[in-house]
Structure formats: C-alpha cells, structure tokens
C-alpha cells in the first residue's frame, strides 16, 4: 500500500560544533518521504519556490516518490537556519523565512485522496485538518507535532487528536500536552484524548509506544559513536514508521507498530550520521538489514 505524506519542504542552513552547510534539503515532508520510500510507495504533498535546487528534486525522484502533489509557487522556498550546541540537545534557531510556505494550502490530487495510510508530518494543525478533510476514509492516520503547535494552536491540535489513529511527539512535548510530569501517565492521557496509539520519542534514549488495552513497548535507540547532524531525525522516524505500516498491507496491530518503531529508530540512526539526507541517500537495503540485525542482537536476551 502507498503512504501519503504531507508536510514542509525546506532549505536549511545548519551549523554544528564541527561543520557548517548551507542550502541543505530539509523539511518534515522531505525527511519523512525519503524514509518511507525504503518500505512502501510514497505520495508527497508540499510546496517549494522557484529557487528549489534541481539536485534536491532529483533525489526525491530517484527514491521513486510521487511528486504529483508537490506545488511549485512563485517566490522563495521555506528556509530555516540553526546552530547546535556541543551536546546536540541544545539547538538555537537563527532565522525562519516561511516564504511560499506561508500561504501553503495542501491540495490532494484525486488519487491521493484514497491513500490507505496518511502521515500528517510536522506542520500546523490547521493544515493537518485540511488534509483529513480531503482524505477519503484512510485506513490508518498518523500525526506528528511539536511544542510550537502545543503553544500557539493547542485547541486545534487537541481537536486533531480525535481524528487520528496515532500521535507522534517527543517526551517533553508529551508531558506538556498531557499536563503530566510522568511520561507513562502522559502517554495514557494522550491516548484518552483520541489516538489509539502514541509514540513518544526520547532522542538518543529511544522511543515508548503505547497501545490498546495497556500494551506497551520500550524501544532503545541504536548506539552511535559519531553524530554529525540530528536535524530531521524525528521526521525520518515518522516516515519510516508510516512506510512500514503501509508495507504491512492490511489491518494495523501492535505487533506491526512495534516493528515500525524499530525500523524508524534504526533509519533515524543513519540520518544523524551526516548532514541533511546525505547519509540516507546512499543507504542500501543491505546496510539497513545489517543494522536491523545488529539492533536485534543488541536487544534480545534469550
């Protein structure tokens, strides 16, 4: 089955303690679509400007991503600039230029409307609602979000929770949205707000997955010695998860989502090994299988 991914497409300028790069491919839809393409066909919806580099477009095409829903508007592409601290956990946004993304309204081509799996990547809740208003009874819907939307669009985000099957967010966001200091209580409270499943990302400490009837899975992160750029790791996780769900080809259950979380964690571990999507674009199926097997050995004690 195919997965529909709607989100931002951006050009990023990123500085870390070790290097600095400009005009990198970024945005939640870009990372999510490339990650999902390792497991299932992908339909991508977003907007770019006239300055969007052809090399970035070619990468998306090379991954077999259907770009029929990618709008090209007059003006400049959404741009973000940021710098990371030496511990990788602190990030300062230096500038945000919404440009063509400021007036972006997702429009689904007719065949996109019947996508069986929908990933609402990290964009404003109003835009996520617009997608669901156009979608025709998707089998499984996933929404990603962040602290910005919790702070400035909380009401619309809460309304969205009643319309999706799964919510993805990080640990501090889960506590903030649920109003709980304990992460397990926060996960259960978020489920009570609508989604059957909640995935709480914990960065280098892995992910917690909450399911029906008290089902619970704690997934560690793959241990890495070298991190070059954590930008887009969460979007990569969400895309790989959605792609795995689509690849399942049928009803979604907790066992499938456990597998999806592991794949998301492993693919995100590749993402942080280089700037932007530079590592992921050279990733082979054998590379991925080898790390999944290494991950299995690390986490199996029987």
N, C-alpha and C positions, 0 to 999 in steps of 0.2 A: 504494500500500500504506500501511497505517497503522503508526505507531510507538507503542510502549508506553514510557512514561517513568515511572519510579518514583524518588522522592526526597523531600526535605524541602519543607515549605511553612512559611514563617515570617513573622513581623512584625519588621521591622528598624528600629532607631534608628541613624541614621548621621550623623556629624559630619565635615566636611571643613574645610580652611582657609578656605572661602568661605561655607559654609552648614551648616545642621543641620535634619534632618527626622526625624519620628517616625512609627511605625506604618506603615511602608512595606511593600509586598508584597515578600517575599524568599523564599529557599529554592531549592535546586537544581532541584526539580521545577517550580517556578513559572517561573523563567527559561528552563529547558530546554523546557517545553511551549509557552510563548508563541513562542519562537524557531522551534521545529519546525513550528508551525502555519502559518508562511508558505509551507511547501513540501509538507506532507502532512497527512492526518488524524492526530489525536493522541488517545491514551488515557492518562489521568494517574492515578497512584496515589500517595496520600499521606494525611496526617491533619491536620485543623485542630480548633481548640477552639470553644467557644461564643462566644468574643469575636471570631471572624474577621469582618472587616468585609464587608458585603454588596457594597460597591463593588469589592472585590478579586475576589469571586466573579463579579460581573458581567463584569469584564474577561476572566476565563478563559472564561466562556460566550460572550462576544462574539467571541472568537477561534475559536469552534467546537470547543473542546476537550471531549472526552467525559469527564465527571466522575463516571462510574458507579463508579469505584474510589477516589474521594476520601472517606475516612472522616471523620465528624464525631463527636468524642468529648466527653464531659463534662470541663470544665476549660478551661484557657487554651492558646492556640496557642503553639508554639515561638517564643521571642523571642531575638533577638541584638542586641547594641549594640556599635558600634565607632567608632573615630576614625582618620582618615587623616592622615599627615604631608604636608608641602608637596611632596614629590617623588612622591607617590602610590604609591611602592613599599613604604612602611612603613605597617603597619596594626596598631593595638592593639585587641584585643578587650576591651571594658569589662565585659560581662556576657553570660552564656549561661543561658537558662532553658528547659530541654527541655520541661517541662510535658507535654502529651499525647503529644509525640514520644518521650518516654522509654519508653513502653510500646507504641509503634507496631510492628505486625507487618503487613507487606504481604500483602493478600489479593486475589488476582486473580479478578475475575468470570470466568465460564466463557468468554465470547467474548474476553476479554483474553488468555487462556492461549494462544490461537492467533495472537497478533500476530507478523507476519513480521519486524519489526525491534524490538529491545529496547534501550533505553538505561537502564542502571543508573546513575542520576545519583549525585552525590557523597553517599553515606551509608555507614554501617558495612558492612564486608564480609559480616558475618553476615546482614544484611538483603538484601544483593545475592544471596547464596546462596539465600535463601528464595524470591526471585523466580524464579531459574533452576530451582529445584526444582518450581515450579508451571507454568512455561512449557512448551509442547508443541512442541519442535523448531523454535525460531525460526530464520529464515534467516540473520540476522546480529545478533550481540550486541555491545554496546559498553559498557565500564565506565569510569566516571570515578572518580578517587580524589584523595586529598590527603595531606599529610605527617602529619596526625593519625593516620590509619589505618596508615600505614607504621610509626609509632612504637608504637602500642598494639595493633594487630591484624595484625602483619606476616604471621604464619603463615597466617591465613585469607585475607589478600589474595593471597598467593602461590598458595594453592590456587585462588582465583578466576581467576587468570590462565590456568590450564589449561582453563577453561570458557568463555572469551570469545574473540571474533574480533578485537576491537580494544580497546586501552587508551589512555585519555587522561589526561595528568598534566602538571604544569609542569616546567621544566628542573631546578630544584633537587630536586624530588621524584624525577625520573627518575634523577638521579645517586645519590641516597640509596638508592632501592630497588634499583638495579643494583649499587651499590658501586663506581661508576666516576666518575672526575673528568672524563673526556672525554664530551661529550654524544652524539657519534656512536657511540662504543663502548657507552654506556649504552643507547641505542635498540636496537642489535643484541642486546645481552644480554637486554633485556626481551622481545624477540621470541622468544628462545630459551627463555624461561620459559613460553611458551604462545600468546600472541596473534599472529595473522598480521600484524597492523598495529599500529603505535604512533604516536600523535600527541603530540608534545612541545610544549606551549605555552610561548612565551617573552615573553608580555605585549606590550609596545609594540614588541618586535622580531620578532613573527610566530610562526611555527609550523614545526616539522620533522615530516615524515611519512615513516615507514619502512614499506616493503612487502616483498612476496615477492621472493626472488632478488636482493636488494640494491637494489631500487627505492627511490628517494629523491626527496623534493620539499621544497624550502625555500620557504615562503610568507611574504612580508613582511606586516607589519601596515599597515593603511591609515593614512596620516599625518594626525594631528589637531592643531589648534591649541588647542582647548578641551576639557578633560576635567573633568567635574563629579562623577562617582561611578563608580569601577571595580568596585563590588560586582556580582557576578553575571556579569561578562564571560566568565569561563571556562565557566559553566553555559550562557550564551547560545551560545557557540561550540559546545559539545557538542550542544545541542538543534538548532541549525541544521544541523550535520553529520548528525545522525541523521535529521532530516527530509528532507534531500537524498538520503540513502541510500534511505529509504522511497519517495521520489518516483521513484527510478530504476526501480522496479517489477520488478526481476529480479536476476540474479546481481551480486554486488559485485566490482568490479575496481579496480585502482589508479587508472585514469583517472577513475572515478566519485568515488573518495575525494579525489583532487586537487581536483575541482570542489567537493566537500563542505567541504574545508578552507578554500577561498577564500570560499565563502558564509558559513561560520562566522566567519571573520575579519572580513568586511565587516559582518555583522549585529552582532557584538560591538562594532564601532566605533560603531555607532549607540547601543548600550546605554550606553556610558560618557558620552554627551553630556548626560545628565540623571540625576536620582536614580531609583533603582529601575527600573521599566519605563515610566517616564513618556515617554521618547522613543520607545521601541519600540511603545507602544500607539497612537501617532499615525502610525507609519510606513506609507507606502503602497507598493504594488507598483512604482509609478513611481520613488519615492525609492530603493528597493532596486536597481532596474535601473540607475538613473543612477549610483549609486556603484559597482556592479559594473563598469559600462563604464569609469568613471574609473579603477578599480583595474586593469582590463585594460590601459588606455593607460599607466599608470604602470609596469607590469611587463613590457611587450612591447617588445622592441628591434628586431625585424625590420621 
